[in-house]
Amino acid sequence: MDSGKPPTVYGYARISTNEEVQENSLDVQADKIKDYVRYKFSGEPIVSGDIFRDTSSGEIRIFQRPEGKELNRRLEPGDHLVA
């Protein structure tokens, strides 16, 4: 079903350890996501969505993490997720 609306591209970055927080891992990941989206979707009509950032470490699945839950709530059919 094509709604005529361009897809939204969301990003998702997370840390796994406390060391990654100290090394600015989330900022680095977000920059790489932005670069990839510019490359991958160059010339295509898209809507740039938010980059969700989770700072909970441990073995928690993406959609059980706080920002992952919000991301899951916003995703619509046809949208893209870059993680």
Stockholm file with secondary structure:
# STOCKHOLM 1.0

chainA/1-83         MDSGKPPTVYGYARISTNEEVQENSLDVQADKIKDYVRYKFSGEPIVSGDIFRDTSSGEIRIFQRPEGKELNRRLEPGDHLVA
#=GR chainA/1-83 SS CCCSCCCEEEEEEECSSHHHHHTTHHHHHHHHHHHHHHHHTTTSCCEEEEEEEECCCSSCCGGGSHHHHHHHHHCCTTCEEEC
#=GC SS_cons        CCCSCCCEEEEEEECSSHHHHHTTHHHHHHHHHHHHHHHHTTTSCCEEEEEEEECCCSSCCGGGSHHHHHHHHHCCTTCEEEC
//
